[in-house]
């Protein structure tokens, strides 16, 4: 990823930005002048928003259920932003498995594998 311009530009990171509500949020923020970084499920989703006319949207295929993949994506976003930092984080990605959702099973690393996934904030 290339660095954001030297002039401070608002930035957002959106998980699940390749489709659905996340895609709509990415398009809306880009139209308002944000540089948007996002995760997508497929290369097709990345290409679809790469060709979007409204602003700067930079998606990467990222399996948000894999901690290492999330850390790599977060590192790429951080590198691209440099000292500017991130203005907005939208934790939108989720996974859904068929059946009752009475229990949310978590892996030892704390990532929910049943109904939702969240990007952990670095400490």
NUDREN-941178 format. One record per residue: residue in three letters; x, y, z of N, C-alpha, C, O, CB in turn; residue number from 1. Coordinates in steps of 0.1 Angstrom, whole numbers, plus 2048, in hexadecimal, padded with zeros to 3 digits. Glycine has a CB too. Example, Ala and Ser with C-alpha at 12.3 -4.5 7.8 and 13.67 -1.06 7.14 Angstrom:
{rest->ALA nc1->884 nc2->7C7 nc3->84E cac1->87B cac2->7D3 cac3->84E cc1->884 cc2->7DF cc3->84E oc1->88E oc2->7DF oc3->855 cbc1->871 cbc2->7D3 cbc3->85A nr->1}
{rest->SER nc1->880 nc2->7EA nc3->847 cac1->889 cac2->7F5 cac3->847 cc1->881 cc2->800 cc3->84F oc1->886 oc2->80B oc3->850 cbc1->88D cbc2->7FA cbc3->839 nr->2}
//
This chain:
{rest->UNK nc1->808 nc2->7F4 nc3->800 cac1->800 cac2->800 cac3->800 cc1->809 cc2->80C cc3->800 oc1->814 oc2->80D oc3->806 cbc1->7F6 cbc2->800 cbc3->80C nr->1}
{rest->UNK nc1->804 nc2->817 nc3->7F9 cac1->80C cac2->823 cac3->7F9 cc1->808 cc2->82C cc3->805 oc1->7FD oc2->82A oc3->80A cbc1->80A cbc2->82A cbc3->7EC nr->2}
{rest->UNK nc1->810 nc2->835 nc3->808 cac1->80D cac2->83E cac3->813 cc1->802 cc2->848 cc3->810 oc1->801 oc2->84C oc3->805 cbc1->81A cbc2->845 cbc3->817 nr->3}
{rest->UNK nc1->7FB nc2->84B nc3->81A cac1->7F1 cac2->856 cac3->819 cc1->7F8 cc2->863 cc3->817 oc1->803 oc2->865 oc3->81C cbc1->7E7 cbc2->856 cbc3->825 nr->4}
{rest->UNK nc1->7F2 nc2->86C nc3->810 cac1->7F9 cac2->879 cac3->80D cc1->7FD cc2->880 cc3->819 oc1->7F8 oc2->87D oc3->824 cbc1->7EF cbc2->882 cbc3->805 nr->5}
{rest->UNK nc1->807 nc2->889 nc3->818 cac1->80C cac2->890 cac3->823 cc1->802 cc2->898 cc3->82A oc1->802 oc2->89A oc3->836 cbc1->818 cbc2->898 cbc3->81F nr->6}
{rest->UNK nc1->7F9 nc2->89E nc3->822 cac1->7EE cac2->8A6 cac3->828 cc1->7E5 cc2->89C cc3->830 oc1->7E1 oc2->891 oc3->82B cbc1->7E6 cbc2->8AD cbc3->81D nr->7}
{rest->UNK nc1->7E1 nc2->8A0 nc3->83C cac1->7D8 cac2->897 cac3->844 cc1->7CB cc2->895 cc3->83D oc1->7C3 oc2->89E oc3->83A cbc1->7D6 cbc2->89E cbc3->852 nr->8}
{rest->UNK nc1->7C8 nc2->888 nc3->83A cac1->7BC cac2->884 cac3->834 cc1->7B5 cc2->87A cc3->83E oc1->7BC oc2->871 oc3->843 cbc1->7BE cbc2->87E cbc3->826 nr->9}
{rest->UNK nc1->7A8 nc2->87C nc3->840 cac1->7A1 cac2->872 cac3->849 cc1->7A2 cc2->864 cc3->843 oc1->7A2 oc2->862 oc3->837 cbc1->793 cbc2->877 cbc3->84B nr->10}
{rest->UNK nc1->7A3 nc2->85B nc3->84D cac1->7A5 cac2->84D cac3->849 cc1->79C cc2->844 cc3->851 oc1->798 oc2->847 oc3->85C cbc1->7B3 cbc2->848 cbc3->84A nr->11}
{rest->UNK nc1->798 nc2->839 nc3->84A cac1->78F cac2->82F cac3->851 cc1->794 cc2->821 cc3->84D oc1->799 oc2->81F oc3->842 cbc1->781 cbc2->831 cbc3->84D nr->12}
{rest->UNK nc1->793 nc2->818 nc3->857 cac1->795 cac2->80A cac3->854 cc1->788 cc2->802 cc3->857 oc1->782 oc2->804 oc3->861 cbc1->7A1 cbc2->804 cbc3->85D nr->13}
{rest->UNK nc1->784 nc2->7FA nc3->84D cac1->777 cac2->7F3 cac3->84E cc1->779 cc2->7E4 cc3->84C oc1->77E oc2->7E1 oc3->841 cbc1->76D cbc2->7F9 cbc3->844 nr->14}
{rest->UNK nc1->776 nc2->7DC nc3->855 cac1->776 cac2->7CE cac3->853 cc1->769 cc2->7CA cc3->84C oc1->75E oc2->7D0 oc3->84E cbc1->778 cbc2->7C5 cbc3->860 nr->15}
{rest->UNK nc1->76A nc2->7C1 nc3->842 cac1->75E cac2->7BD cac3->83B cc1->759 cc2->7C7 cc3->831 oc1->74D oc2->7C9 oc3->82F cbc1->753 cbc2->7BA cbc3->844 nr->16}
{rest->UNK nc1->763 nc2->7CF nc3->82B cac1->75F cac2->7DA cac3->822 cc1->75D cc2->7D6 cc3->814 oc1->75A oc2->7DE oc3->80C cbc1->76A cbc2->7E4 cbc3->822 nr->17}
{rest->UNK nc1->75E nc2->7C9 nc3->811 cac1->75C cac2->7C4 cac3->803 cc1->74E cc2->7C2 cc3->7FF oc1->74B oc2->7C2 oc3->7F3 cbc1->763 cbc2->7B8 cbc3->802 nr->18}
{rest->UNK nc1->745 nc2->7C1 nc3->808 cac1->737 cac2->7BF cac3->805 cc1->72D cc2->7C4 cc3->80F oc1->732 oc2->7C7 oc3->81B cbc1->734 cbc2->7B0 cbc3->802 nr->19}
{rest->UNK nc1->721 nc2->7C4 nc3->80C cac1->716 cac2->7C8 cac3->816 cc1->718 cc2->7D5 cc3->81C oc1->71C oc2->7DF oc3->815 cbc1->716 cbc2->7BD cbc3->820 nr->20}
{rest->UNK nc1->715 nc2->7D6 nc3->829 cac1->715 cac2->7E3 cac3->830 cc1->724 cc2->7E8 cc3->830 oc1->725 oc2->7F4 oc3->82F cbc1->711 cbc2->7E0 cbc3->83F nr->21}
{rest->UNK nc1->72E nc2->7E0 nc3->832 cac1->73C cac2->7E5 cac3->832 cc1->73F cc2->7EC cc3->825 oc1->746 oc2->7F6 oc3->825 cbc1->745 cbc2->7D9 cbc3->834 nr->22}
{rest->UNK nc1->73A nc2->7E6 nc3->81A cac1->73D cac2->7EC cac3->80D cc1->736 cc2->7FA cc3->80C oc1->73C oc2->804 oc3->807 cbc1->738 cbc2->7E3 cbc3->801 nr->23}
{rest->UNK nc1->72A nc2->7FB nc3->810 cac1->723 cac2->807 cac3->810 cc1->729 cc2->812 cc3->819 oc1->72A oc2->81E oc3->815 cbc1->714 cbc2->805 cbc3->815 nr->24}
{rest->UNK nc1->72E nc2->80E nc3->825 cac1->735 cac2->817 cac3->82D cc1->742 cc2->81C cc3->827 oc1->745 oc2->828 oc3->827 cbc1->739 cbc2->810 cbc3->83B nr->25}
{rest->UNK nc1->74A nc2->813 nc3->820 cac1->756 cac2->816 cac3->81A cc1->753 cc2->820 cc3->80E oc1->75A oc2->82A oc3->80D cbc1->75D cbc2->80A cbc3->814 nr->26}
{rest->UNK nc1->749 nc2->81E nc3->806 cac1->746 cac2->827 cac3->7FC cc1->742 cc2->835 cc3->801 oc1->746 oc2->83F oc3->7FC cbc1->73B cbc2->821 cbc3->7F3 nr->27}
{rest->UNK nc1->73A nc2->835 nc3->80C cac1->735 cac2->841 cac3->811 cc1->740 cc2->84A cc3->817 oc1->741 oc2->856 oc3->815 cbc1->72B cbc2->83F cbc3->81C nr->28}
{rest->UNK nc1->74A nc2->843 nc3->81E cac1->755 cac2->84A cac3->824 cc1->75E cc2->84F cc3->81A oc1->764 oc2->85A oc3->81B cbc1->75C cbc2->841 cbc3->82E nr->29}
{rest->UNK nc1->761 nc2->847 nc3->80F cac1->769 cac2->84C cac3->804 cc1->763 cc2->858 cc3->7FD oc1->76B oc2->861 oc3->7F9 cbc1->76B cbc2->840 cbc3->7FA nr->30}
{rest->UNK nc1->756 nc2->858 nc3->7FC cac1->750 cac2->863 cac3->7F5 cc1->751 cc2->870 cc3->7FE oc1->750 oc2->87B oc3->7F9 cbc1->741 cbc2->860 cbc3->7F3 nr->31}
{rest->UNK nc1->753 nc2->86E nc3->80B cac1->755 cac2->87A cac3->814 cc1->764 cc2->87E cc3->815 oc1->767 oc2->886 oc3->81D cbc1->74F cbc2->877 cbc3->822 nr->32}
{rest->UNK nc1->76C nc2->877 nc3->80E cac1->77A cac2->87B cac3->80E cc1->784 cc2->872 cc3->816 oc1->790 oc2->875 oc3->817 cbc1->77C cbc2->888 cbc3->812 nr->33}
{rest->UNK nc1->77F nc2->868 nc3->81C cac1->787 cac2->85F cac3->824 cc1->78F cc2->856 cc3->81B oc1->78B oc2->852 oc3->810 cbc1->77E cbc2->856 cbc3->82D nr->34}
{rest->UNK nc1->79B nc2->853 nc3->820 cac1->7A3 cac2->848 cac3->81A cc1->79E cc2->83B cc3->822 oc1->7A0 oc2->83B oc3->82E cbc1->7B3 cbc2->84A cbc3->81B nr->35}
{rest->UNK nc1->799 nc2->832 nc3->81A cac1->793 cac2->826 cac3->821 cc1->79B cc2->81A cc3->81F oc1->79F oc2->816 oc3->813 cbc1->784 cbc2->824 cbc3->81C nr->36}
{rest->UNK nc1->79F nc2->813 nc3->829 cac1->7A6 cac2->806 cac3->829 cc1->79C cc2->7FC cc3->82D oc1->794 oc2->7FE oc3->837 cbc1->7B3 cbc2->806 cbc3->832 nr->37}
{rest->UNK nc1->79B nc2->7F1 nc3->827 cac1->792 cac2->7E7 cac3->82B cc1->796 cc2->7D9 cc3->828 oc1->79F oc2->7D6 oc3->820 cbc1->785 cbc2->7E9 cbc3->824 nr->38}
{rest->UNK nc1->78F nc2->7CF nc3->82E cac1->791 cac2->7C1 cac3->82C cc1->786 cc2->7BD cc3->823 oc1->77A oc2->7C2 oc3->823 cbc1->791 cbc2->7B9 cbc3->839 nr->39}
{rest->UNK nc1->789 nc2->7B3 nc3->81A cac1->77F cac2->7AD cac3->811 cc1->780 cc2->79E cc3->812 oc1->78B oc2->798 oc3->816 cbc1->781 cbc2->7B2 cbc3->803 nr->40}
{rest->UNK nc1->776 nc2->797 nc3->80E cac1->776 cac2->789 cac3->80E cc1->77C cc2->783 cc3->801 oc1->782 oc2->778 oc3->801 cbc1->767 cbc2->784 cbc3->80F nr->41}
{rest->UNK nc1->77B nc2->78A nc3->7F6 cac1->780 cac2->785 cac3->7E9 cc1->787 cc2->78F cc3->7E1 oc1->786 oc2->79B oc3->7E3 cbc1->775 cbc2->77E cbc3->7E1 nr->42}
{rest->UNK nc1->78F nc2->78A nc3->7D7 cac1->796 cac2->793 cac3->7CE cc1->78C cc2->79B cc3->7C5 oc1->78E oc2->7A7 oc3->7C2 cbc1->79F cbc2->78B cbc3->7C4 nr->43}
{rest->UNK nc1->780 nc2->795 nc3->7C2 cac1->776 cac2->79C cac3->7BB cc1->771 cc2->7A8 cc3->7C2 oc1->76E oc2->7B2 oc3->7BC cbc1->76A cbc2->792 cbc3->7B8 nr->44}
{rest->UNK nc1->76F nc2->7A7 nc3->7CF cac1->76B cac2->7B2 cac3->7D8 cc1->775 cc2->7BD cc3->7D7 oc1->771 oc2->7C9 oc3->7D6 cbc1->768 cbc2->7AE cbc3->7E6 nr->45}
{rest->UNK nc1->782 nc2->7B9 nc3->7D8 cac1->78C cac2->7C3 cac3->7D8 cc1->78C cc2->7CB cc3->7CA oc1->78C oc2->7D7 oc3->7CA cbc1->79A cbc2->7BD cbc3->7D9 nr->46}
{rest->UNK nc1->78B nc2->7C4 nc3->7BF cac1->78A cac2->7CA cac3->7B2 cc1->77E cc2->7D3 cc3->7B0 oc1->77F oc2->7DD oc3->7AB cbc1->78B cbc2->7BF cbc3->7A7 nr->47}
{rest->UNK nc1->773 nc2->7CE nc3->7B5 cac1->766 cac2->7D6 cac3->7B4 cc1->768 cc2->7E4 cc3->7BA oc1->764 oc2->7EE oc3->7B4 cbc1->75B cbc2->7CE cbc3->7BB nr->48}
{rest->UNK nc1->76D nc2->7E5 nc3->7C6 cac1->76F cac2->7F2 cac3->7CD cc1->77B cc2->7F9 cc3->7C8 oc1->77C oc2->805 oc3->7CA cbc1->770 cbc2->7F0 cbc3->7DC nr->49}
{rest->UNK nc1->785 nc2->7F2 nc3->7C2 cac1->790 cac2->7F9 cac3->7BD cc1->78C cc2->802 cc3->7B1 oc1->791 oc2->80D oc3->7AE cbc1->79B cbc2->7EF cbc3->7B8 nr->50}
{rest->UNK nc1->782 nc2->7FD nc3->7AA cac1->77C cac2->805 cac3->79E cc1->771 cc2->80F cc3->7A2 oc1->76C oc2->815 oc3->79A cbc1->777 cbc2->7FB cbc3->794 nr->51}
{rest->UNK nc1->76E nc2->810 nc3->7AF cac1->764 cac2->819 cac3->7B4 cc1->768 cc2->827 cc3->7B1 oc1->774 oc2->82B oc3->7B4 cbc1->761 cbc2->817 cbc3->7C3 nr->52}
{rest->UNK nc1->75F nc2->830 nc3->7AC cac1->763 cac2->83D cac3->7A9 cc1->764 cc2->847 cc3->7B5 oc1->76A oc2->852 oc3->7B3 cbc1->759 cbc2->843 cbc3->79F nr->53}
{rest->UNK nc1->75F nc2->843 nc3->7C0 cac1->75E cac2->84C cac3->7CB cc1->769 cc2->84B cc3->7D5 oc1->769 oc2->843 oc3->7DE cbc1->751 cbc2->84B cbc3->7D3 nr->54}
{rest->UNK nc1->774 nc2->853 nc3->7D3 cac1->77F cac2->854 cac3->7DC cc1->789 cc2->848 cc3->7DC oc1->78A oc2->841 oc3->7D3 cbc1->779 cbc2->855 cbc3->7EA nr->55}
{rest->UNK nc1->78F nc2->847 nc3->7E7 cac1->79B cac2->83E cac3->7E9 cc1->797 cc2->832 cc3->7F2 oc1->795 oc2->834 oc3->7FE cbc1->7A7 cbc2->845 cbc3->7EE nr->56}
{rest->UNK nc1->795 nc2->826 nc3->7EC cac1->792 cac2->81A cac3->7F4 cc1->79C cc2->810 cc3->7F1 oc1->79F oc2->80C oc3->7E5 cbc1->783 cbc2->815 cbc3->7F0 nr->57}
{rest->UNK nc1->7A3 nc2->80B nc3->7FB cac1->7AE cac2->801 cac3->7FA cc1->7AA cc2->7F5 cc3->801 oc1->7AB oc2->7F4 oc3->80E cbc1->7BB cbc2->807 cbc3->7FF nr->58}
{rest->UNK nc1->7A5 nc2->7EB nc3->7FA cac1->7A2 cac2->7DE cac3->801 cc1->7AD cc2->7D4 cc3->7FF oc1->7B5 oc2->7D4 oc3->7F6 cbc1->795 cbc2->7D9 cbc3->7FB nr->59}
{rest->UNK nc1->7AD nc2->7CB nc3->809 cac1->7B6 cac2->7BF cac3->808 cc1->7AE cc2->7B3 cc3->80C oc1->7A6 oc2->7B3 oc3->815 cbc1->7C2 cbc2->7C1 cbc3->812 nr->60}
{rest->UNK nc1->7B1 nc2->7A8 nc3->806 cac1->7AA cac2->79B cac3->80A cc1->7B1 cc2->797 cc3->817 oc1->7BD oc2->797 oc3->818 cbc1->7AC cbc2->790 cbc3->7FF nr->61}
{rest->UNK nc1->7A8 nc2->795 nc3->821 cac1->7AD cac2->792 cac3->82E cc1->7A3 cc2->789 cc3->835 oc1->797 oc2->78C oc3->836 cbc1->7AF cbc2->79F cbc3->837 nr->62}
{rest->UNK nc1->7A7 nc2->77D nc3->83A cac1->79F cac2->774 cac3->842 cc1->79F cc2->779 cc3->850 oc1->7A9 oc2->776 oc3->857 cbc1->7A4 cbc2->765 cbc3->840 nr->63}
{rest->UNK nc1->795 nc2->780 nc3->854 cac1->795 cac2->786 cac3->861 cc1->793 cc2->77C cc3->86D oc1->794 oc2->780 oc3->878 cbc1->789 cbc2->790 cbc3->862 nr->64}
{rest->UNK nc1->792 nc2->76F nc3->869 cac1->792 cac2->765 cac3->874 cc1->7A0 cc2->760 cc3->877 oc1->7A2 oc2->758 oc3->880 cbc1->789 cbc2->759 cbc3->86F nr->65}
{rest->UNK nc1->7A9 nc2->765 nc3->86F cac1->7B8 cac2->761 cac3->871 cc1->7BF cc2->76D cc3->877 oc1->7C1 oc2->777 oc3->871 cbc1->7BE cbc2->75D cbc3->864 nr->66}
{rest->UNK nc1->7C3 nc2->76C nc3->884 cac1->7CA cac2->777 cac3->88B cc1->7D6 cc2->77C cc3->883 oc1->7D8 oc2->788 oc3->882 cbc1->7CE cbc2->772 cbc3->898 nr->67}
{rest->UNK nc1->7DE nc2->774 nc3->87D cac1->7EA cac2->778 cac3->876 cc1->7E6 cc2->780 cc3->86A oc1->7ED oc2->78A oc3->867 cbc1->7F3 cbc2->76C cbc3->872 nr->68}
{rest->UNK nc1->7DB nc2->77C nc3->863 cac1->7D7 cac2->784 cac3->857 cc1->7D2 cc2->792 cc3->85B oc1->7D5 oc2->79C oc3->855 cbc1->7CC cbc2->77C cbc3->850 nr->69}
{rest->UNK nc1->7CB nc2->793 nc3->866 cac1->7C6 cac2->7A0 cac3->86B cc1->7D2 cc2->7A8 cc3->86F oc1->7D2 oc2->7B4 oc3->86C cbc1->7BD cbc2->79E cbc3->877 nr->70}
{rest->UNK nc1->7DC nc2->7A3 nc3->876 cac1->7E8 cac2->7AA cac3->87A cc1->7EF cc2->7B0 cc3->86E oc1->7F4 oc2->7BB oc3->86E cbc1->7F1 cbc2->7A2 cbc3->883 nr->71}
{rest->UNK nc1->7F0 nc2->7A7 nc3->864 cac1->7F7 cac2->7AB cac3->857 cc1->7F0 cc2->7B7 cc3->851 oc1->7F6 oc2->7C1 oc3->84C cbc1->7F9 cbc2->7A0 cbc3->84E nr->72}
{rest->UNK nc1->7E3 nc2->7B6 nc3->850 cac1->7DB cac2->7C1 cac3->84A cc1->7DC cc2->7CD cc3->852 oc1->7DE oc2->7D8 oc3->84C cbc1->7CC cbc2->7BC cbc3->849 nr->73}
{rest->UNK nc1->7DB nc2->7CC nc3->85F cac1->7DC cac2->7D8 cac3->868 cc1->7EA cc2->7DF cc3->866 oc1->7EB oc2->7EB oc3->866 cbc1->7D9 cbc2->7D4 cbc3->876 nr->74}
{rest->UNK nc1->7F4 nc2->7D7 nc3->865 cac1->801 cac2->7DC cac3->862 cc1->803 cc2->7E3 cc3->855 oc1->809 oc2->7EE oc3->855 cbc1->80C cbc2->7D1 cbc3->863 nr->75}
{rest->UNK nc1->7FC nc2->7DE nc3->84B cac1->7FC cac2->7E5 cac3->83E cc1->7F5 cc2->7F2 cc3->83F oc1->7FA oc2->7FC oc3->839 cbc1->7F6 cbc2->7DC cbc3->833 nr->76}
{rest->UNK nc1->7EA nc2->7F2 nc3->846 cac1->7E2 cac2->7FF cac3->847 cc1->7EB cc2->809 cc3->84F oc1->7EC oc2->815 oc3->84B cbc1->7D5 cbc2->7FC cbc3->84E nr->77}
{rest->UNK nc1->7F1 nc2->804 nc3->85A cac1->7F9 cac2->80D cac3->862 cc1->805 cc2->813 cc3->85A oc1->808 oc2->81F oc3->85B cbc1->7FE cbc2->806 cbc3->86E nr->78}
{rest->UNK nc1->80B nc2->80A nc3->852 cac1->817 cac2->80F cac3->84A cc1->812 cc2->81A cc3->840 oc1->819 oc2->823 oc3->83E cbc1->81D cbc2->803 cbc3->843 nr->79}
{rest->UNK nc1->806 nc2->817 nc3->83A cac1->801 cac2->821 cac3->830 cc1->7FE cc2->82E cc3->836 oc1->7FF oc2->839 oc3->830 cbc1->7F5 cbc2->81B cbc3->829 nr->80}
{rest->UNK nc1->7F9 nc2->82E nc3->843 cac1->7F5 cac2->83A cac3->849 cc1->801 cc2->842 cc3->84F oc1->800 oc2->84E oc3->851 cbc1->7EB cbc2->837 cbc3->854 nr->81}
{rest->UNK nc1->80B nc2->83B nc3->852 cac1->817 cac2->841 cac3->859 cc1->813 cc2->848 cc3->866 oc1->80D oc2->842 oc3->86E cbc1->81D cbc2->84B cbc3->84F nr->82}
{rest->UNK nc1->818 nc2->854 nc3->867 cac1->815 cac2->85B cac3->874 cc1->807 cc2->861 cc3->875 oc1->804 oc2->867 oc3->87F cbc1->81F cbc2->866 cbc3->875 nr->83}
{rest->UNK nc1->800 nc2->861 nc3->86A cac1->7F2 cac2->867 cac3->86A cc1->7E9 cc2->85F cc3->873 oc1->7DF oc2->865 oc3->878 cbc1->7ED cbc2->867 cbc3->85C nr->84}
{rest->UNK nc1->7EA nc2->852 nc3->875 cac1->7E1 cac2->84B cac3->87D cc1->7D4 cc2->849 cc3->876 oc1->7D1 oc2->84E oc3->86C cbc1->7DF cbc2->852 cbc3->88A nr->85}
{rest->UNK nc1->7CB nc2->841 nc3->87D cac1->7BE cac2->83D cac3->878 cc1->7B4 cc2->845 cc3->87E oc1->7B4 oc2->847 oc3->88B cbc1->7BC cbc2->82E cbc3->87A nr->86}
{rest->UNK nc1->7AA nc2->84A nc3->877 cac1->79F cac2->853 cac3->87C cc1->793 cc2->84B cc3->880 oc1->78C oc2->84E oc3->88A cbc1->79B cbc2->85D cbc3->873 nr->87}
{rest->UNK nc1->790 nc2->840 nc3->879 cac1->784 cac2->838 cac3->87C cc1->786 cc2->829 cc3->879 oc1->78C oc2->826 oc3->86F cbc1->779 cbc2->83E cbc3->873 nr->88}
{rest->UNK nc1->781 nc2->821 nc3->882 cac1->781 cac2->813 cac3->880 cc1->773 cc2->80D cc3->881 oc1->76C oc2->810 oc3->88A cbc1->78A cbc2->80B cbc3->88B nr->89}
{rest->UNK nc1->76F nc2->806 nc3->876 cac1->762 cac2->800 cac3->876 cc1->764 cc2->7F1 cc3->876 oc1->768 oc2->7EB oc3->86C cbc1->759 cbc2->805 cbc3->869 nr->90}
{rest->UNK nc1->760 nc2->7EB nc3->881 cac1->761 cac2->7DC cac3->882 cc1->754 cc2->7D6 cc3->87D oc1->74B oc2->7D4 oc3->885 cbc1->765 cbc2->7D8 cbc3->891 nr->91}
{rest->UNK nc1->754 nc2->7D3 nc3->870 cac1->747 cac2->7CF cac3->86A cc1->747 cc2->7C0 cc3->866 oc1->73D oc2->7BA oc3->864 cbc1->745 cbc2->7D7 cbc3->85E nr->92}
{rest->UNK nc1->753 nc2->7BA nc3->864 cac1->753 cac2->7AD cac3->85F cc1->74E cc2->7A3 cc3->868 oc1->74E oc2->7A5 oc3->875 cbc1->762 cbc2->7A9 cbc3->85B nr->93}
{rest->UNK nc1->748 nc2->799 nc3->863 cac1->742 cac2->78E cac3->86B cc1->741 cc2->781 cc3->864 oc1->741 oc2->781 oc3->857 cbc1->735 cbc2->792 cbc3->871 nr->94}
{rest->UNK nc1->740 nc2->777 nc3->86B cac1->73D cac2->76A cac3->865 cc1->730 cc2->764 cc3->86B oc1->72D oc2->767 oc3->876 cbc1->749 cbc2->760 cbc3->867 nr->95}
{rest->UNK nc1->72A nc2->75C nc3->863 cac1->71D cac2->756 cac3->868 cc1->71D cc2->748 cc3->864 oc1->71F oc2->744 oc3->859 cbc1->711 cbc2->75E cbc3->863 nr->96}
{rest->UNK nc1->71A nc2->73F nc3->86E cac1->718 cac2->731 cac3->86B cc1->709 cc2->72E cc3->86D oc1->703 oc2->733 oc3->876 cbc1->721 cbc2->728 cbc3->874 nr->97}
{rest->UNK nc1->704 nc2->724 nc3->866 cac1->6F6 cac2->720 cac3->867 cc1->6F3 cc2->71B cc3->875 oc1->6FC oc2->715 oc3->87C cbc1->6F2 cbc2->716 cbc3->85D nr->98}
{rest->UNK nc1->6E7 nc2->71D nc3->87A cac1->6E3 cac2->717 cac3->887 cc1->6E1 cc2->722 cc3->891 oc1->6E3 oc2->72D oc3->88F cbc1->6ED cbc2->70D cbc3->88B nr->99}
{rest->UNK nc1->6DD nc2->71D nc3->89D cac1->6DA cac2->727 cac3->8A8 cc1->6E7 cc2->72E cc3->8AC oc1->6F2 oc2->729 oc3->8AC cbc1->6D4 cbc2->71F cbc3->8B4 nr->100}
{rest->UNK nc1->6E5 nc2->73B nc3->8B0 cac1->6F0 cac2->743 cac3->8B4 cc1->6F0 cc2->745 cc3->8C3 oc1->6F3 oc2->750 oc3->8C8 cbc1->6F0 cbc2->750 cbc3->8AD nr->101}
{rest->UNK nc1->6EC nc2->73B nc3->8CB cac1->6EB cac2->73D cac3->8D9 cc1->6F9 cc2->73F cc3->8E0 oc1->6FA oc2->745 oc3->8EA cbc1->6E4 cbc2->732 cbc3->8DF nr->102}
{rest->UNK nc1->703 nc2->739 nc3->8D9 cac1->710 cac2->739 cac3->8DF cc1->71A cc2->73F cc3->8D5 oc1->71A oc2->73C oc3->8C9 cbc1->715 cbc2->72B cbc3->8E4 nr->103}
{rest->UNK nc1->724 nc2->746 nc3->8DB cac1->72E cac2->74C cac3->8D2 cc1->73B cc2->746 cc3->8D7 oc1->740 oc2->749 oc3->8E2 cbc1->72F cbc2->75C cbc3->8D3 nr->104}
{rest->UNK nc1->741 nc2->73D nc3->8CF cac1->74D cac2->735 cac3->8D2 cc1->759 cc2->73E cc3->8CE oc1->75A oc2->743 oc3->8C3 cbc1->74D cbc2->728 cbc3->8CB nr->105}
{rest->UNK nc1->762 nc2->73F nc3->8D7 cac1->76F cac2->747 cac3->8D5 cc1->77B cc2->73D cc3->8D4 oc1->77B oc2->733 oc3->8DB cbc1->771 cbc2->751 cbc3->8DF nr->106}
{rest->UNK nc1->784 nc2->741 nc3->8CC cac1->791 cac2->73A cac3->8CB cc1->799 cc2->73F cc3->8D7 oc1->796 oc2->749 oc3->8DD cbc1->798 cbc2->73C cbc3->8BE nr->107}
{rest->UNK nc1->7A4 nc2->738 nc3->8DA cac1->7AD cac2->73C cac3->8E5 cc1->7B2 cc2->74B cc3->8E3 oc1->7B5 oc2->752 oc3->8EC cbc1->7B9 cbc2->733 cbc3->8E6 nr->108}
{rest->UNK nc1->7B4 nc2->74F nc3->8D6 cac1->7B9 cac2->75C cac3->8D4 cc1->7AE cc2->767 cc3->8D6 oc1->7B1 oc2->773 oc3->8D5 cbc1->7BE cbc2->75E cbc3->8C6 nr->109}
{rest->UNK nc1->7A2 nc2->763 nc3->8D8 cac1->797 cac2->76D cac3->8DB cc1->78F cc2->770 cc3->8CF oc1->786 oc2->779 oc3->8D0 cbc1->79D cbc2->779 cbc3->8E1 nr->110}
{rest->UNK nc1->791 nc2->76B nc3->8C3 cac1->78A cac2->76E cac3->8B7 cc1->77D cc2->766 cc3->8B7 oc1->77D oc2->759 oc3->8B8 cbc1->792 cbc2->76B cbc3->8AA nr->111}
{rest->UNK nc1->772 nc2->76C nc3->8B6 cac1->765 cac2->765 cac3->8B6 cc1->764 cc2->75E cc3->8A9 oc1->766 oc2->763 oc3->89E cbc1->759 cbc2->76F cbc3->8B8 nr->112}
{rest->UNK nc1->760 nc2->751 nc3->8A9 cac1->75F cac2->749 cac3->89D cc1->751 cc2->746 cc3->89A oc1->74E oc2->73F oc3->890 cbc1->767 cbc2->73D cbc3->89E nr->113}
{rest->UNK nc1->747 nc2->74A nc3->8A2 cac1->739 cac2->746 cac3->8A0 cc1->731 cc2->750 cc3->898 oc1->72C oc2->74D oc3->88E cbc1->733 cbc2->743 cbc3->8AD nr->114}
{rest->UNK nc1->730 nc2->75C nc3->89D cac1->727 cac2->766 cac3->897 cc1->72E cc2->773 cc3->893 oc1->729 oc2->779 oc3->88A cbc1->71C cbc2->769 cbc3->8A0 nr->115}
{rest->UNK nc1->738 nc2->777 nc3->89A cac1->73F cac2->784 cac3->896 cc1->74E cc2->783 cc3->898 oc1->753 oc2->77A oc3->89F cbc1->739 cbc2->78F cbc3->89F nr->116}
{rest->UNK nc1->755 nc2->78C nc3->891 cac1->763 cac2->78D cac3->893 cc1->767 cc2->79B cc3->895 oc1->761 oc2->7A4 oc3->88F cbc1->76B cbc2->787 cbc3->886 nr->117}
{rest->UNK nc1->770 nc2->79E nc3->89E cac1->774 cac2->7AC cac3->8A0 cc1->783 cc2->7AD cc3->89E oc1->78A oc2->7A3 oc3->8A0 cbc1->770 cbc2->7B0 cbc3->8AE nr->118}
{rest->UNK nc1->787 nc2->7B8 nc3->89A cac1->796 cac2->7BB cac3->898 cc1->79B cc2->7C0 cc3->8A6 oc1->796 oc2->7CA oc3->8AB cbc1->799 cbc2->7C5 cbc3->88D nr->119}
{rest->UNK nc1->7A4 nc2->7B9 nc3->8AC cac1->7A9 cac2->7BD cac3->8B9 cc1->7B2 cc2->7CA cc3->8B7 oc1->7B9 oc2->7CB oc3->8AE cbc1->7B1 cbc2->7B2 cbc3->8C0 nr->120}
{rest->UNK nc1->7B0 nc2->7D3 nc3->8C1 cac1->7B9 cac2->7DF cac3->8C1 cc1->7C6 cc2->7DC cc3->8C7 oc1->7C7 oc2->7D5 oc3->8D2 cbc1->7B2 cbc2->7EA cbc3->8C8 nr->121}
{rest->UNK nc1->7D1 nc2->7E0 nc3->8C1 cac1->7DE cac2->7DE cac3->8C7 cc1->7DF cc2->7E6 cc3->8D4 oc1->7DA oc2->7F1 oc3->8D5 cbc1->7E9 cbc2->7E2 cbc3->8BD nr->122}
{rest->UNK nc1->7E7 nc2->7E0 nc3->8DD cac1->7E8 cac2->7E7 cac3->8EA cc1->7F6 cc2->7EE cc3->8EB oc1->7F9 oc2->7F5 oc3->8F5 cbc1->7E7 cbc2->7DD cbc3->8F6 nr->123}
//
